[in-house]
Amino acid sequence: MNHADAHDLLAPLSLDALDGEVRGELEAHVAVCAQCQRELDDLREVATALGTTSLAAPEGLWERIAARLDERPAPIEPPPLVFAREGHPPSARALVRVRRALAAVSLVAAAAVVALAVGLAHESARVGSLTSALASAQRGAVATALATPGHRVVTLTSSSGEGLATFVMLPDGRGYLVRDALAPLAAGRTYQLWGIVAGRPVSIGVMGRAPRSVTFTLADATPSALGITVEPRGGSLTPATTMVASGAV
């Protein structure tokens, strides 16, 4: 087995895809060829990283492999000790087995990629369907609330009189966001909804960076007004900023 043939068979050897006479001759070559030893070690590290989800690839490994992708092995003739059986190159049958092993490895890798793509597409479709269903349910709940006797529509406006949010509230304390014109916030910030009870703000809940669907329940008290502030992500116990919008209930 010459150096070029050995170089081409290092990948299947790293995956234990070789056996018999070819494997013996290749391992004998690797034992005396420093270049192939280094490359086989790198390939085995890659195989280990791929098979262990919690193990990161060694530092610089991918760069070393990428640098060798276009590298042609130097025409080095191995010493006589390289052959397990001097004068007996691999048989045609053995080479066919090697090619089949390589083809099988390629098919397994391709199947894994396809399965991953299909799985991601399926999960994406599920998330899209769930989001659509939630939005539809929210619209249905808002429509029902607007048709319920005794409901109140509360419009929250800015200091300049611009309408920024409209809520519908029911006698049992449930409330829904009907529409909003609130500008999306930067990361790490959230809108927070407050109820003014006995002259003091009481947190109703955070609304997120870009409110689109908000539902709340006030079981113990009926606020005289609603207000919205901009708070750090996660919300605040008391308003950290002035109200960006407010409206009487």
C-alpha positions in Angstrom: 0.0 0.0 0.0 1.6 3.3 -1.0 1.2 6.6 0.8 -1.5 8.1 -1.5 -3.7 5.0 -1.1 -3.2 5.0 2.7 -4.1 8.7 2.8 -7.4 8.1 1.1 -8.4 5.3 3.5 -7.8 7.2 6.8 -11.3 8.5 7.0 -13.0 5.1 6.9 -10.4 3.8 9.4 -11.2 6.5 11.8 -14.8 5.3 11.7 -13.9 1.6 12.1 -15.3 1.0 8.6 -12.3 -1.2 7.5 -11.4 -4.7 8.4 -9.3 -7.6 7.2 -6.2 -7.4 5.1 -6.8 -3.7 4.1 -7.1 -2.6 7.7 -3.9 -4.5 8.7 -1.8 -3.0 5.9 -3.2 0.5 6.6 -2.5 0.3 10.3 1.1 -0.9 9.5 1.6 2.1 7.3 0.2 4.5 9.9 2.6 3.1 12.5 5.6 4.3 10.5 4.2 7.4 8.8 4.1 10.5 11.0 1.9 12.5 8.6 -0.8 9.8 8.5 -0.6 9.4 12.2 -1.4 13.1 12.8 -4.3 13.1 10.3 -5.8 9.9 11.7 -5.7 11.4 15.2 -7.5 14.5 13.9 -10.1 12.4 12.2 -10.8 10.3 15.3 -11.2 13.5 17.3 -13.8 14.7 14.9 -15.6 11.4 15.1 -15.6 11.6 18.9 -16.9 15.2 18.9 -19.7 14.2 16.5 -20.8 11.3 18.6 -20.8 13.2 21.9 -23.3 16.0 22.1 -21.8 17.5 25.3 -18.2 17.4 24.1 -16.9 20.4 22.1 -14.4 19.8 19.4 -10.7 20.4 20.5 -9.5 23.9 20.0 -8.2 24.5 16.5 -9.3 21.1 15.2 -11.7 22.3 12.6 -9.1 24.8 11.2 -6.5 22.0 10.9 -8.9 19.7 9.1 -10.1 22.5 6.7 -6.4 23.4 5.9 -5.9 19.9 4.8 -8.9 19.4 2.6 -7.1 20.5 -0.5 -3.8 19.2 0.5 -2.3 16.5 -1.7 -0.1 13.9 0.1 3.6 14.1 -0.7 4.8 11.1 -2.8 6.6 9.4 0.0 7.5 5.8 -0.4 7.1 3.9 2.9 9.9 1.7 4.2 9.7 -2.1 3.6 8.1 -2.5 7.1 4.9 -0.9 5.9 3.6 -4.1 4.4 2.1 -6.8 6.5 2.7 -9.1 3.5 5.5 -7.8 1.2 4.6 -7.8 -2.4 0.9 -8.4 -1.9 -1.2 -5.2 -2.6 -4.9 -5.0 -1.7 -7.1 -7.3 -3.8 -9.7 -5.8 -6.1 -12.3 -7.5 -3.8 -10.9 -5.7 -0.8 -11.0 -2.3 -2.5 -14.6 -2.9 -3.5 -15.4 -3.5 0.2 -13.6 -0.2 1.1 -15.6 1.7 -1.5 -18.9 0.2 -0.2 -17.9 1.2 3.4 -17.3 4.7 2.3 -20.6 4.8 0.4 -22.4 3.5 3.4 -20.8 6.2 5.7 -21.8 8.9 3.2 -25.4 7.6 3.0 -25.7 7.5 6.8 -24.4 11.1 7.0 -26.8 12.3 4.3 -29.7 10.5 6.0 -28.9 12.2 9.3 -28.8 15.6 7.6 -32.2 15.0 5.9 -33.7 13.7 9.1 -32.5 16.8 10.9 -33.9 19.1 8.2 -37.3 17.3 8.3 -37.4 17.5 12.1 -36.6 21.2 12.1 -39.3 21.8 9.4 -41.8 19.8 11.4 -41.1 21.7 14.6 -41.2 25.0 12.8 -44.6 24.1 11.4 -45.9 23.1 14.8 -44.7 26.4 16.3 -46.4 28.3 13.4 -49.6 26.4 13.9 -49.6 27.0 17.7 -48.9 30.7 17.2 -51.8 30.9 14.7 -54.1 29.0 17.0 -53.3 31.3 20.0 -53.8 34.4 17.9 -57.2 33.1 16.7 -58.2 32.2 20.3 -57.2 35.7 21.5 -59.3 37.3 18.7 -62.2 35.1 19.6 -61.9 36.0 23.3 -61.8 39.7 22.5 -64.8 39.4 20.3 -66.7 37.6 23.0 -65.7 40.2 25.6 -66.9 43.0 23.4 -70.2 41.3 23.1 -70.6 40.7 26.8 -73.1 42.9 28.7 -71.4 45.3 31.1 -68.0 45.4 29.5 -65.9 48.5 29.5 -63.6 49.8 26.8 -60.6 51.6 28.2 -58.3 53.6 25.9 -54.8 54.5 27.1 -53.3 57.7 25.6 -49.9 59.3 25.8 -49.3 62.8 27.3 -49.9 64.2 23.9 -53.3 62.5 23.5 -52.2 59.8 21.1 -54.1 56.5 21.6 -51.5 53.8 22.3 -53.6 50.9 23.6 -57.2 49.8 24.0 -58.4 47.2 26.5 -61.8 45.6 27.1 -62.7 44.8 30.7 -65.4 42.5 31.9 -67.4 42.7 35.2 -65.7 39.6 36.5 -62.2 41.3 36.3 -61.0 39.8 33.1 -59.4 42.1 30.6 -58.0 41.8 27.0 -55.8 44.0 24.8 -57.9 45.0 21.8 -55.3 46.9 19.9 -52.1 48.8 20.5 -49.7 51.3 18.8 -46.8 50.8 21.1 -43.4 50.9 19.5 -41.2 47.8 20.0 -38.7 48.1 22.7 -35.0 47.3 22.8 -33.8 44.0 24.2 -33.8 44.0 28.0 -36.9 46.2 28.3 -40.6 45.4 28.6 -43.9 47.2 28.8 -45.7 46.8 32.1 -49.4 47.2 32.8 -50.6 48.9 36.0 -53.9 49.4 37.7 -54.5 52.5 39.8 -56.2 51.3 43.0 -56.9 53.7 45.8 -54.5 56.2 44.2 -51.6 53.8 44.1 -50.2 51.7 41.1 -50.6 48.0 41.4 -48.8 45.8 38.9 -51.1 43.8 36.6 -48.3 42.2 34.7 -45.6 42.6 32.0 -46.6 42.9 28.4 -43.3 42.1 26.6 -41.2 44.2 24.2 -43.9 44.3 21.5 -47.4 43.6 22.9 -49.8 41.9 20.6 -51.8 39.5 22.9 -52.4 40.5 26.5 -54.9 38.9 28.9 -55.2 39.6 32.6 -57.6 39.1 35.6 -58.2 41.4 38.5 -60.0 39.4 41.1 -59.8 41.6 44.3 -60.1 45.2 43.2 -61.4 47.4 40.4 -58.9 50.0 39.3 -59.9 53.5 38.6 -57.4 53.7 35.8 -54.9 51.7 33.8 -51.4 52.7 32.9 -48.4 51.5 31.0 -44.7 52.0 31.8 -41.4 50.9 30.3 -39.5 48.7 32.7 -36.4 46.4 32.8 -37.1 42.9 31.5 -39.0 41.0 34.1 -40.9 44.0 35.4 -40.8 46.1 38.6 -42.6 46.1 41.9 -43.3 49.8 41.6 -43.1 51.9 38.4 -39.5 52.9 37.7 -40.5 55.3 35.0 -43.4 57.6 34.3 -46.5 56.3 32.5 -46.1 56.3 28.7 -49.9 55.8 28.4 -52.9 55.9 30.8 -56.7 56.0 30.8 -59.6 56.0 33.2 -61.6 52.8 33.6 
